[in-house]
Amino acid sequence: MTEQKTEGIAERCRRVAEGIRAAERAAGRAEGSVRLLAVGKTFPAEAVLECARSGQRAFGENYAQEGCGKVDWFRENHPELARELEWHFIGRLQANKTRMVAERFDWVESVDRLKTAERLSAQRPEGMAPLQLLIEVNVDSEGTKAGVEPRAVEPLAQAIAALPRVRLRGLMAIPMPGMGEIGRCSSLRRLKRLFDGLREKHPEWTDFDTLSMGMSSDATDAVTAGTTEVRIGRAIFGERTYNR
Ligand SMILES: *Cc1c(COP(=O)(O)O)cnc(C)c1O
């Protein structure tokens, strides 16, 4: 990676962060009410470092091995900065990878079955802060996609809320790609309604405060719809190539 390209990442990250602040203002929302998660999947740890140097602190990763490698790289090479970073796992999590994630990440946003939450709970080391969990919702009820059907969210959430060493923090969704703006906004609003309904019904879930929806293509719409976190990859790191 050339120096010029890594400089571009810090600038783009700053610009994306400013865009989110502007979207908050336009939607009449409090400044800083939306967290920016910078999604560095397929990009090397050095690219994430450039982004961190612009002030960004929360990072998302999709692949267990790659993500854990980056967490370890920061601890070894930039131990002081590493203590300030927050790592969110947002991809599919196979049973044989839950332990490495439970030992390194701060959040897992892609929980869609109780078994995964139980493994993470059992494998989260005692000395660490609780692992923060989001339930991934299949908001458009796509047959093939990951995530829990909207009506199955509440029973799963109730079971997760009872587990030790994990904390249920809210919901995450990836709206179906290729929908027009109207369809997309309707998905975002449906997820927000589900989130608000659960919060109202379950005040005992005291930390249920996080709604993760919105990516490079629909971040502004998601802020308008009431998201509390957007996950941005391409707009910060550039286009991905998957021939890893
Ligand atoms: C890759 C990915 C993102 C980021 O998507 P961009 O289109 O690159 O912004 C967000 N969320 C999830 C779950 C992802 O896999």
The ligand as a Tripos MOL2 file, in Angstrom:
@<TRIPOS>MOLECULE
LIG
   15    15     1     0     0
SMALL
NO_CHARGES

@<TRIPOS>ATOM
      1 C1        -18.9580   -5.0380    4.8070 C.3       1 LIG1
      2 C2        -20.0010   -4.7300    5.7910 C.ar      1 LIG1
      3 C3        -20.3260   -3.4040    6.0870 C.ar      1 LIG1
      4 C4        -19.7120   -2.2190    5.3730 C.3       1 LIG1
      5 O1        -20.2750   -2.1350    4.0890 O.3       1 LIG1
      6 P1        -19.8570   -0.9570    3.0830 P.3       1 LIG1
      7 O2        -20.8350   -1.0930    1.9940 O.co2     1 LIG1
      8 O3        -18.4650   -1.2650    2.6590 O.co2     1 LIG1
      9 O4        -19.9710    0.3030    3.8150 O.co2     1 LIG1
     10 C5        -21.2910   -3.1820    7.0570 C.ar      1 LIG1
     11 N1        -21.8900   -4.1950    7.7170 N.ar      1 LIG1
     12 C6        -21.5960   -5.4870    7.4480 C.ar      1 LIG1
     13 C7        -22.2820   -6.5450    8.2240 C.3       1 LIG1
     14 C8        -20.6530   -5.7870    6.4900 C.ar      1 LIG1
     15 O5        -20.3910   -7.0570    6.2170 O.3       1 LIG1
@<TRIPOS>BOND
     1     1     2 1
     2     2     3 ar
     3     2    14 ar
     4     3     4 1
     5     3    10 ar
     6     4     5 1
     7     5     6 1
     8     6     7 2
     9     6     8 1
    10     6     9 1
    11    10    11 ar
    12    11    12 ar
    13    12    13 1
    14    12    14 ar
    15    14    15 1
@<TRIPOS>SUBSTRUCTURE
     1 LIG1         1 GROUP 0 **** ****
